[in-house]
């Protein structure tokens, strides 16, 4: 099947690469010249484990090609996936790129023969596909339902494991309103062993927001419990939440051993960040307010998340005077296995440390270059943990990179001026680190 993917960002490039890898003919439309050139060479313009080898393979085999002009590839496409960004604006999602992509695609399809289905994969407020995208497409293409189907196919990719998520989806959600669009979009995913969940376009949009809102809620709920434990003698959030994890209702399908992966969101931490959770919870709240609907739970979720770096700073202040102190911050990316700094709580923590008078040396194995650009004079940024730790009065584990978890606590002690280690992700072995360092975990009374 000839598939056109519009947008070469994390969603579009991962989706397009995997679709090409299973045998589809994929044409990626990316208007940014540098990004398009990088993809054409088989080099991903961002860090995502497993994408390098797959992209080299599908580009080398000719199954994925890149162009900057949708007019060159759209007319005879059988399916078209729109994967452009919809960043937060403070007032909801910015749909300008989606509107532009829909307009350009519509003009590219004008006068074309045959039938094709267009699906929006971008995360958008409920009603966007039906009320905005479809009218723009039909106006500029002049095509009716007999030649152009329009649906919604939300992505559920997690940064750091996006390739695997696309290769082995646990479900494919298709929002459609007619049988022909349903059949064409289902054919896109025929090579995958995953259940198809059919709903309306608006239902699909709401499903995506609901998924991210729920996961965000779990994170903030866990951090609220952590805050309660931090004020309670004898209660450790790590132990409390792991006791909750053992409940059989948190396990996967009947007969599956071990906890379901959802419990990874039921852990104390520094808060959620990235390109999805903050943006999507904000957009859903703004969408509801525009319709005079209240969102008390989501309002609280966002408040808890926004306050988390300040609570972690307060915990550190309970042990050390930060004015003039040297503090190592281990991790800048919002999570391991990505270079994404968007809405990273680590960056918020660095700025708070600066405000408290601390001098910060930050380390990240992948996001150091971007971190240096974002932080400027706020921190010295390195990829070497030893450089960050040497002579430090305190260290904060802000991102649970495996490289940091594997650090030798004895070596860390020898490097630091004062071996105070605040574990803001509860990822370190408490017993081992307590033997060598002044170990300070979140989620327990200091």
Secondary structure by P-SEA (a helix, b strand, c coil): cbbbbccccaaaaaaaaaaaaaccbbbbbbccaaaaaaaaaccccccccaaaaaaaaaaaaccbbbbcccccccccccbbbbbcccccccccccaaaaaaaaaaaaaaaccccbbbbbbbccccccccccccaaaaaaaaaccccccbbbbbbbbbccccaaaaaaacccbbbbbbccaaaaaaaaaaaccccbbbbbbcaaaaaaaaaaaaaaaaaaaaaaaaaaaaaaacccccaaaaaaaaaaccccccccccccccccccccccccccccccaaaaaaaaaaaaaaaccccaaaaaaaaaaaaaaaaaaaaaaaccccccbbbbbcccccccccccccccaaaaaaaaaaaabbbbbbbbccaaaaaaaaacccccccccccccccccccccccccccccccccaaaaaaaccccbbbcccccccaaaaaaccccccccccc
